[in-house]
Structure formats: structure tokens, C-alpha cells
């Protein structure tokens, strides 16, 4: 049997990696899977059920017991996928600023990561999948066939996230988003477990000055230069 083709895309919040992966997957005929939604679902469940982010045992148990399903878009509202938390559609609820504020410390907990790691690997092992996250190329699939690390300036990323929040009706200032993103970057990059860093063999794609189409074109070109990308 041929080795499953796995494309790992990592990068900080607001870098454009999720949009890039979604469109690239459509272009190549791959499955798109954003692993970050799992940590967001756990964070949302913690907020709804009153589990403190300081309660490592409680959060780990929560991650082990809730059911998170990720599938194709079920509603035509610009979503890239549908996320179900114990059968309830939470696709947009996991993208609120309240979840943004706690998802980084929640995702840093070893128990939470262990609870979700095997599920992520099972999806990837089906083959022909583009997996997006912050540690796909370093931890989840260090032997992925192709690896990209998508980045952009802090200011560009904050502006993108601010526009996204406004479109969903959240009234926040760009300065607030910039400050939250700066602190989140610091947390993500200084985590003792699975810090946000490019894999040694990842190719870095800076999207600061790129529109969506140029981003996808450059990513496809990078993958092609690294060798032929298998398609189903």
C-alpha cells in the first residue's frame, strides 16, 4: 500500500491557514480538517458548563467525555465546515472572542491534548487529507508528506480577525483584537508542550501581502516544487 498523503499546515491565529487549507483541499481533491476546532469545542464546553481553565483535571475529563464531530458545511452561511458538540451545531459559537480568550491555555493542557490526539491521527491516517493546526507537522504527524507553516504580521492577522468578528456581529475594537492576539501568540510560542514553531522541514509561507487567490497559488506551487502531490 502507498503511504497516505498528508499535508500539514500550521501557523498562528489569523494567518489565513484555515482558508488556505480549505481552498487548497478543494483544488487538490483532499479532505480538509482543521484540528483547532476540537480545542475550541472543548473551550466552549468549559464555558457553558462552568469548568475553570485552572481545573486541569476537570478540563481533561471534559475533553474525554464530550463528542466532537467535524463534517462538511451543512448550512450555506460561509462556514468552511460544520462542528457538532454533543450533537449541537456550534460552528460559529466556537469563534467568539470569549472562546478566543481561553482556547490557548486550554489547548496547552497535556490531558486535553492526549484526549484529542488519537482522534486527529485517525482522521489523518485515512489519507489524502490537509490537516490544519499549530502542531500538526511537529507532533500530530511529524512524518507528514508535505508541511507548510503559514504566517503573517501581527497587524495583518489582527485586522483579519477583527473583520471576521464584525461580520458575526461582535463589536470589538481592532486594538482589543491586536492586544488579545499578541498575548495569545506569546502563550502559544512559549508552551512547554507543543509550542507554536515551524517544523524543521516545513516551508514558511508569509501571507501578509497576499490575497486569498495568491495565497492558494503560492501554496500549490510550493507543494509542487517539493515533489508531486498525490491526488486521489
Secondary structure in CASP SS format (residue, H / E / C, confidence):
PFRMAT SS
TARGET T0000
AUTHOR 0000-0000-0000
METHOD secondary structure of the structure
MODEL  1
X C 1.00
X C 1.00
X C 1.00
X C 1.00
X C 1.00
X E 1.00
X E 1.00
X E 1.00
X E 1.00
X E 1.00
X C 1.00
X C 1.00
X C 1.00
X C 1.00
X C 1.00
X C 1.00
X H 1.00
X H 1.00
X H 1.00
X H 1.00
X H 1.00
X H 1.00
X H 1.00
X H 1.00
X H 1.00
X H 1.00
X H 1.00
X H 1.00
X C 1.00
X C 1.00
X E 1.00
X E 1.00
X E 1.00
X E 1.00
X C 1.00
X H 1.00
X H 1.00
X H 1.00
X H 1.00
X H 1.00
X H 1.00
X H 1.00
X H 1.00
X H 1.00
X H 1.00
X H 1.00
X H 1.00
X H 1.00
X H 1.00
X C 1.00
X C 1.00
X C 1.00
X C 1.00
X C 1.00
X C 1.00
X H 1.00
X H 1.00
X H 1.00
X H 1.00
X H 1.00
X H 1.00
X H 1.00
X H 1.00
X H 1.00
X H 1.00
X C 1.00
X C 1.00
X E 1.00
X E 1.00
X E 1.00
X E 1.00
X C 1.00
X C 1.00
X C 1.00
X C 1.00
X C 1.00
X C 1.00
X C 1.00
X C 1.00
X C 1.00
X C 1.00
X E 1.00
X E 1.00
X E 1.00
X E 1.00
X C 1.00
X C 1.00
X E 1.00
X E 1.00
X C 1.00
X C 1.00
X C 1.00
X H 1.00
X H 1.00
X H 1.00
X C 1.00
X H 1.00
X H 1.00
X H 1.00
X H 1.00
X H 1.00
X H 1.00
X H 1.00
X H 1.00
X H 1.00
X H 1.00
X H 1.00
X C 1.00
X C 1.00
X H 1.00
X H 1.00
X H 1.00
X H 1.00
X H 1.00
X H 1.00
X H 1.00
X H 1.00
X H 1.00
X H 1.00
X H 1.00
X H 1.00
X H 1.00
X H 1.00
X H 1.00
X C 1.00
X C 1.00
X C 1.00
X C 1.00
X E 1.00
X E 1.00
X E 1.00
X E 1.00
X E 1.00
X C 1.00
X C 1.00
X H 1.00
X H 1.00
X H 1.00
X H 1.00
X H 1.00
X C 1.00
X C 1.00
X C 1.00
X C 1.00
X C 1.00
X E 1.00
X E 1.00
X E 1.00
X E 1.00
X E 1.00
X E 1.00
X C 1.00
X C 1.00
X H 1.00
X H 1.00
X H 1.00
X H 1.00
X H 1.00
X H 1.00
X H 1.00
X H 1.00
X H 1.00
X H 1.00
X H 1.00
X H 1.00
X H 1.00
X H 1.00
X C 1.00
X C 1.00
X C 1.00
X C 1.00
X C 1.00
X C 1.00
X H 1.00
X H 1.00
X H 1.00
X H 1.00
X H 1.00
X H 1.00
X H 1.00
X H 1.00
X H 1.00
X H 1.00
X H 1.00
X H 1.00
X H 1.00
X H 1.00
X H 1.00
X H 1.00
X C 1.00
X C 1.00
X C 1.00
X C 1.00
X C 1.00
X C 1.00
X C 1.00
X C 1.00
X C 1.00
X C 1.00
X C 1.00
X C 1.00
X C 1.00
X E 1.00
X E 1.00
X E 1.00
X E 1.00
X C 1.00
X C 1.00
X C 1.00
X C 1.00
X C 1.00
X H 1.00
X H 1.00
X H 1.00
X H 1.00
X H 1.00
X H 1.00
X H 1.00
X H 1.00
X H 1.00
X H 1.00
X H 1.00
X H 1.00
X H 1.00
X H 1.00
X C 1.00
X C 1.00
X C 1.00
X C 1.00
X C 1.00
X C 1.00
X C 1.00
END
